[in-house]
Amino acid sequence: IKLLAVDDGRKIKGPSLINVAMELRKCCNHPFLIEGGEAKLKEEWMEGGNDKKDEKGFMSASCGKFKFLDKLLPKLFSDGHRVLMFSQFVMMLDVLEDYLFYHGYDFCRIDGSIT
């Protein structure tokens, strides 16, 4: 995993590898879910000469699933469809909420934290 870094030769900084399967599930959903992932990707985004304030482009470029949503959602909404997205991870719903906000889509989040 590229996000791992060794600190002073002994300790690994980055995602916890205690539960590898869970870390891989988070990685497959979106790299922002991995501890330190968003900061590392933001650094690479900036080194590539991209705009620091382009959150919409940054979120989409960081994840293949979001690139797919960039193509799928405008088509569905233009045809009058409504979309339901489901995730087992509340963290993923947080990232989806940011994505939908930056793209200007109206959305309603329904999860256990909503009263």
N, C-alpha and C positions, 0 to 999 in steps of 0.2 A: 504494500500500500504506500503510495507516494507521500501520504500525509504524515507518515511516521518520521520522527526525528529523534536522534539519541542526544540526551542532555548529559554532559560531563562524563560520557563514556559508560554510564551505568543505567540510568533511568530513561525509559522511553516516554517521550512527550507525544500526546495525540490520543487517538481513540483507545478505549479500554479493550484489551483483547481477552478479557476473562470469558466473555460469552461471544465467541467468534460468529456464531450463527446469527445472533441479533445484530451485530455490527454489519454483517453482510446484507441482512434484510434492510437495514437503514440505508446502506450505501446504494442498494438497488432502487430505493424509492427516490432519494434525492441526496446529493453529496452534502447539503447544508445540515443534514441530520447527524452527521459525524462530527464529533467534538473537534473543533479547529478547522473544519472543512470550509466553511464560508469565508473565514479570514484568509486561508491559503488560496482559495480560488479568486477572491477579490484582488489579492496581490498579483496573481498571474494575469488577471483581467486588466489591471492597470499597466503592467509591464508590456502588454500587447498593444498599448496605445489607445485603449478604449476610454470612454468618458466615465469618470467616477460616479456621476449622478445618473447614469443610464441603468437604473435598477431593473427596468423591464427587460432590456437586452441581456443584462447580466444573469438574471434568474433563468431566462430561457436558454442561454448559451451553456449554462452549467449542468443542464440535465436533458437527456434525450426525450424523456416523457413530456417535458414542458415544451420542447421544440414541436413535438407532435400536437400538443394542445394549441400551440400557436396557429397551426394549420386547420385543426379540426373545429375548434370553437367558433371562429368567425363564420364558417360554412353552416354549422348547425344553427346558430343564432339568426343568420340571414334567412334561413328556411323556416324560422318560427319555432324551432324546437327548444325545449328546456332540457337542462342537463343535470344529472345527479351524480356526484362523485363520492366515493366511499373510501375510507382508509381506516385501518386498525390502529394507526398511530396518530395520537392527538398532535404530535409534533409535525407530522406531514400535513394535517389540516391547517396548522399555523402557516406553513410555507405556501400551501394552496391559497389561503386567504390573502397573503401578501401578493401572490401572483395575480389573482383576480382583481385586487385593488389597483395594482400598477397598470393593468390592462383596461381598467375602467368598466369592468363587468359588474352588473348588479348580482349579488349573491346573498344567500341566507345560510348561515352555518348552524347545523343542528348536531350537537354533541352533549355529553354529560355535564359540561360546564355552563350550558345555557339554561337560565331559569325562566 
